[in-house]
Amino acid sequence: MNNNQVNLNIEDLKSFMNHIISNNRFLQASGKKPVAVEVIGDSGIGKTSSILQLANETGLNCVKLNLAQIEELGDLVGFPVRQFQLSKEGSIQVAPAVKKVSAPTTRMVKKVVKKMITELETQMVEEFDVQISKKQVLENGKFVTKEVETKIAKMVPKEVEVEREVEEEVEVIETVDEIVSVIEEPSAEEGDYLWIDEQAIDEYVKRGYKFTGKKRMSYCPPEWIADKQGGGILILDDWNRADVRFIQAVMELVDRQEYISWKLPKDWHIVLTANPDNGDYLVNSIDTAQRTRFISVNLKFDMEVWGTWAENDQIDTRCINFMLMHPELVTHNTNARSIVNFYNSISSIKDFENNLPLIQNIGEGSVGTEFTTMFTSFIHNKLDKLIEPKEILLGDNNKTISDKLMSSIGSGDNYRADIAAIMATRIINYSLFYAEKNSITQKIIDRITFLVTEPDLFTNDLKYHMVKKILNGNKQKFQKIMVNPEVIKMAVK
């Protein structure tokens, strides 16, 4: 095993990879080789899907090759082809060869840039009123009356200048690599010799070329890279499950970004995914000489990140509540992938309580008996009927929302801190998810303000957590909640 690993969650991994991609471009511009990354983690944790998502977010091509499933080495590195050296005979005119190459091209492109602007914004600021009162004080053994100034603090709205980052589309001139057709003339240094693929020999012989007696083996670029333009990410999935031939070929690609007679284009980045070599998986051990050729990171499951993802992916809201209540059920055997498969398999069931036998069968076949038993207990306790965050945020009446929350959370000796924490997390995640595609109205601002100031709903630490997370997640759309003095006090703690 590699002891030099850093533990990351999926969001950390994306930030890490964004740096590696940017740094690789810097290295290539300096004539150096880019750095490959190995992502190690248990099965079903999201290693591959997070890299695919990153490629989509960054506009890069993405090729995924599962090395444990590929049988032919040529599918990874291209197939070998025999070439013969031919020479031109006499003055026979032979058409030059045409080939596709990557060449730098200057063109005008549209690009989104970020810049800082200064705007006036209404904020609540602290000011002081001076109140003068008369007070008797003891001086030289006598009481005398004096006027005393007292400062009284108050919060008032005031226009202040704030800096904000905005995006703007501009046109710039850039040099990019494009695939173009070029004429390949016989090399003068080779004395008008050409290396021709075996399949094309007959055509060149007809044009007057003759064999020199020399031949060689070369490799055609593999099909997965032949038609790609622009940068990309090559995911070599489950690479430590592949046989030795593939592992050695991967080392060649990682070390040099090329394989014998072809090269990866510029701005391509290699990511290896692997299961840990801890005895739980049937994988090949990677020696030190191999591991020193790339950076290894260890991907760990993070329930907070999963909860955000589940809200965005619109996983059944009842199932999200259960996961947030029982994060300990995510194990090596019952991983995030199998859990999501279970949830997706029951998401069309409107009434869990009246379909328990069906849910039990699906659960035992996907996530096991322990997980399914806990889930059915969750249903028996009516916890699958908790108020949904959509209703909390968008419902019409504060009192109705408050009553439903109170019936779930309880009060006094019956207060359920675990359910209150789940509801707070769901409110945060759904608010940020909703804000991505919708405008935030004053009604929603008022609802969030109500939720974090109502004394009987959430504890102070949960209120503080909700305010900080929502503001940090999308300050531009939720900044109006800072008008309330109580919210300001929580935000500045």
DOTIGU-794837 format. One record per residue (C-alpha): x, y, z. Coordinates in steps of 0.001 Angstrom, whole numbers, padded with zeros to 6 digits, always signed. Example, Ala and Ser with C-alpha at 12.3 -4.5 7.8 and 13.67 -1.06 7.14 Angstrom:
BEGIN
+012300-004500+007800/+013670-001060+007140/
END
This chain:
BEGIN
+000000+000000+000000/+000996+003599-000526/+001378+005494+002729/+001744+008836+000936/-001953+009510+000397/-004117+012461+001276/-007769+011858+002234/-010288+013913+000225/-014031+014033-000220/-015550+014524-003675/-015625+018329-003487/-012007+018395-002287/-011077+016050-005145/-012582+018389-007736/-010639+021366-006351/-007478+019263-006270/-007947+018128-009887/-008664+021675-011075/-005242+022656-009733/-003551+019636-011338/-005122+020443-014730/-004044+024084-014507/-000560+023086-013373/-000244+020484-016144/-000941+023193-018713/+001823+025258-017148/+004202+022293-017307/+003403+021552-020943/+003908+025203-021875/+007383+024856-020335/+008115+021718-022357/+007672+019378-019385/+005505+016277-018959/+002151+016618-017134/+001460+014813-013861/-000998+011912-013596/-003250+011316-010578/-004416+008038-009022/-007724+008144-007116/-008009+005273-004640/-011244+004422-002875/-013775+001749-002020/-016161+000610-004733/-019278+002698-005305/-017896+005810-003630/-017966+008002-006753/-014364+007934-008004/-015208+007709-011700/-018447+009714-011649/-016754+012672-009925/-014042+012832-012637/-016670+012541-015389/-018565+015401-013761/-015369+017463-013510/-014671+016963-017230/-018174+018162-018038/-017817+021204-015792/-014447+022173-017324/-015476+021551-020947/-012850+018847-021485/-013255+015713-023559/-013432+012596-021419/-012496+009030-022367/-013143+006239-019862/-011462+002879-020397/-012187+000117-017896/-008929-001830-017925/-010438-004742-016003/-012871-005351-018875/-010643-004725-021918/-009210-007949-023357/-007147-006592-026246/-004140-004450-025395/-004643-002670-028720/-007886-001167-027402/-005721+000800-024977/-002550+001579-026926/-003519+000995-030551/-002835-001986-032754/+000580-002751-034265/+001068-002263-037978/+003996-003403-040142/+005629-000719-042276/+007999-001059-045228/+010538+001430-046480/+010068+002324-050154/+012191+004482-052428/+011189+006522-055450/+012386+005086-058775/+013819+007444-061422/+011721+010491-062164/+008311+008951-061598/+006060+011519-059972/+004323+010166-056922/+001542+011922-055123/+002677+013043-051707/+000952+011548-048667/-001700+013520-046831/-001993+013151-043077/-003801+014748-040174/-001700+016581-037604/-002249+018896-034693/-001123+022443-035497/-001368+025769-033615/-003997+028123-035036/-004716+031711-033992/-008364+032672-033897/-010865+034918-032133/-012795+033079-029410/-015367+034070-026824/-014244+033651-023268/-015877+034212-019885/-013677+036263-017562/-014199+037282-013977/-013777+040824-012724/-014498+042779-009573/-017085+045568-009545/-018020+048001-006795/-021705+048477-005967/-023702+050255-003325/-025493+047863-001018/-027823+048489+001892/-026463+046923+005054/-027364+047196+008686/-024597+049019+010552/-024169+049875+014181/-024510+053534+015226/-024746+055209+018613/-027146+057782+020032/-025819+059952+022853/-028234+060383+025754/-027500+063048+028390/-028824+062489+031874/-028252+064112+035253/-026628+062085+037965/-025464+062822+041510/-021832+062028+042177/-019669+062380+045279/-016966+065037+045023/-014879+066311+047974/-017287+064747+050436/-020381+066374+048877/-022991+065137+046395/-023172+067299+043307/-025358+066987+040191/-023580+066475+036867/-024613+065756+033291/-023478+062278+032110/-023333+061086+028476/-024531+057536+027725/-024040+055858+024313/-026980+053724+023122/-026290+051324+020221/-028779+050832+017384/-028779+049149+013956/-029611+051397+011000/-029636+050747+007233/-026831+052442+005351/-025519+052448+001777/-021992+051013+001716/-019632+050121-001098/-019027+046393-001607/-016889+044563-004104/-018480+041716-006031/-017085+039249-008540/-019040+039045-011811/-018586+037140-015050/-018363+038845-018434/-018084+037368-021928/-015282+038931-023992/-013641+038191-027314/-009929+037372-027208/-007330+036089-029624/-005993+032695-028610/-003653+030135-030099/-005236+026683-029997/-004306+023299-031428/-006471+022168-034333/-006400+019023-036446/-005403+019999-039995/-004388+018174-043183/-000777+018558-044261/+001266+017238-047161/+003986+014771-046206/+006758+014963-048763/+009509+012316-048886/+012304+013252-046507/+015434+014525-048221/+017509+013136-045346/+016189+009676-046098/+017050+009934-049793/+013410+009999-050908/+012489+007060-048696/+008987+006615-047271/+007682+004344-044525/+004389+002901-045788/+001786+000809-043947/+001545-002734-045254/-002033-002214-046438/-000980+000653-048755/+002059-001031-050336/+000333-002081-053566/-000797+001461-054340/+002699+002903-053906/+004270+000129-055991/+001879+001014-058801/+003150+004602-058579/+006743+003519-059094/+008125+002945-055612/+010390+000005-054847/+011280-001862-051674/+014570-000989-049955/+014518-004194-047903/+013944-002386-044562/+010828-002826-042417/+009640-001928-038917/+006717-002310-036512/+004716+000751-035495/+001484+001415-033603/-001609+003163-034915/-003148+005731-032538/-005999+003972-030692/-009543+004633-031810/-010519+006458-028622/-008063+009333-029300/-007993+009447-033102/-010915+011867-033618/-010617+013978-030459/-010000+017721-030720/-009038+019953-027808/-008042+018920-024300/-009404+016032-022320/-009192+013615-019414/-008264+009964-019907/-009771+007861-017109/-008093+004472-016790/-010686+002810-014587/-009869-000071-012200/-006321-000030-013495/-004921-002139-010662/-007389-004924-011564/-005870-005265-015046/-003225-007843-015940/+000476-007015-016068/+000496-006165-019813/-001969-003348-019280/-000237-002073-016135/+003087-001827-017986/+001407-000004-020891/-000219+002409-018426/+003199+003165-016938/+004453+004122-020410/+001489+006469-020948/+001781+008003-017477/+005537+008478-017702/+005821+009893-021218/+002274+010684-022439/+003053+008526-025498/+003256+004912-026607/+006041+003952-029052/+004845+005809-032177/+001947+008037-031071/+001450+010728-028438/-001429+012095-026421/-002371+015596-027660/-001598+018601-025487/-003940+019406-022600/-004763+015755-021966/-004621+014571-018368/-004465+010976-017100/-006490+009878-014069/-006183+006339-012716/-008896+004905-010463/-008204+002000-008155/-009574+000023-005234/-007342-000105-002143/-004851-002948-001825/-006024-003880+001673/-007103-007485+001209/-010763-006662+000562/-010385-006437-003223/-008857-008686-005881/-006260-006224-007172/-002624-006277-008232/-000071-004765-005883/+001717-001744-007355/+005400-001443-006501/+007255+001688-005428/+008858+002266-008834/+005399+002443-010380/+003817+004562-007652/+006476+007259-007868/+005255+008128-011374/+001977+009709-010212/+000238+011395-007289/-002127+009254-005191/-005158+010563-003319/-007590+008600-001177/-011295+009342-001749/-013441+009038+001373/-017226+009063+001759/-018558+012328+003238/-022208+012403+004324/-022441+016196+004103/-021227+016145+000493/-023531+013210-000279/-026513+015083+001157/-025821+018064-001108/-025431+015779-004121/-028615+013850-003284/-030627+017091-003083/-029296+018211-006478/-029916+014774-008004/-033442+014768-006537/-033091+011483-004663/-036321+010542-002870/-036641+013009+000001/-037638+010255+002472/-034486+008346+001653/-032272+011410+002114/-033707+011847+005621/-032907+008232+006460/-029310+008547+005219/-028719+011729+007210/-030091+009978+010293/-027951+006849+009861/-024603+007716+008220/-023019+004779+010057/-024812+002374+007687/-022518+003389+004810/-019857+000684+004964/-017441-001193+002733/-020144-003759+001886/-023082-001346+001737/-021598+001499-000272/-023124+004678-001645/-023729+003144-005079/-025739+000172-003775/-027698+002491-001470/-028632+004827-004328/-029671+001799-006425/-031962+000732-003569/-033461+004205-003257/-034032+004512-006999/-035740+001089-006996/-038360+002206-004470/-038735+005881-005400/-041966+005279-007369/-043678+003846-004254/-045873+006613-002860/-046764+004883+000406/-043875+003009+002004/-045922+001768+004954/-048327-000260+002806/-045543-001773+000692/-043150-003020+003366/-042837-006628+002057/-041812-005351-001392/-039371-002840+000115/-037942-005584+002342/-037257-007838-000670/-035650-005063-002724/-033575-003933+000246/-032214-007359+001166/-031236-007913-002459/-029328-004628-002712/-028206-003246+000659/-028524-006242+002984/-030594-007229+005979/-029193-004783+008580/-029722-001708+006392/-033209-002851+005327/-034258-003581+008923/-033222-000086+009996/-035066+001382+007025/-038315-000456+007801/-038015+000649+011442/-037688+004216+010132/-040985+003698+008270/-042735+002106+011293/-041828+005197+013333/-043504+007430+010683/-040206+009194+010020/-040715+008787+006290/-043528+011329+006661/-041360+014243+007831/-042221+017557+006221/-040342+018050+002953/-037852+020932+002571/-039707+022152-000524/-042811+022741+001582/-040723+024331+004351/-039200+026849+001949/-042151+027513-000381/-045226+026785+001760/-047766+029565+002228/-048199+029889+005972/-045517+030323+008652/-047708+028850+011358/-048547+025746+009315/-044866+025170+008582/-043963+025798+012222/-046623+023348+013469/-045435+020588+011103/-041822+021115+012093/-042688+021110+015779/-044648+017860+015408/-041520+016226+014001/-038876+017872+016172/-040824+017980+019422/-040112+020216+022386/-038923+020078+025978/-038070+016542+027106/-039409+015206+023798/-037106+017350+021646/-035447+015288+018875/-032077+016868+018245/-031288+014312+015522/-034417+015190+013525/-033829+018916+014052/-030305+018510+012609/-031692+016611+009608/-034304+019300+008947/-031678+022047+009200/-029424+020246+006704/-032315+019674+004303/-033330+023356+004483/-029753+024431+003691/-029303+022032+000779/-032722+022607-000764/-032418+026401-000478/-029105+026358-002360/-030415+023833-004905/-033527+025972-005527/-031453+029170-005861/-029355+027696-008696/-032282+027789-011131/-034756+030199-009543/-034891+033763-008288/-035141+034213-004531/-038230+036229-003697/-038834+038317-000612/-041276+035643+000559/-038457+033073+000620/-036149+035522+002395/-038862+036090+004996/-039356+032324+005399/-035659+031665+006038/-035535+034632+008418/-038516+033170+010286/-036903+029733+010526/-033643+031080+011997/-035248+033546+014410/-038276+031614+015693/-037241+030660+019244/-039061+027304+019475/-037915+025587+016250/-034151+025169+016201/-031358+025512+018731/-029013+028486+018440/-026161+026390+017047/-028397+025016+014272/-029668+028510+013461/-026096+029778+013220/-025158+026796+011032/-028091+027440+008685/-027294+031142+008280/-023588+030570+007624/-024100+027713+005157/-026807+029481+003146/-024858+032741+002937/-021598+030985+002071/-023387+028897-000538/-024955+031830-002430/-024411+035189-000777/-025581+037122-003828/-029108+035692-003739/-029543+035389+000035/-027843+038573+001261/-031204+040183+002061/-031629+037963+005113/-028886+040123+006649/-031376+042955+007090/-032674+041330+010261/-030592+042326+013347/-030870+038848+014908/-029569+037239+011717/-026683+039736+011626/-025660+038737+015145/-025538+035079+014124/-023623+035757+010897/-020864+037771+012582/-020177+035301+015399/
END
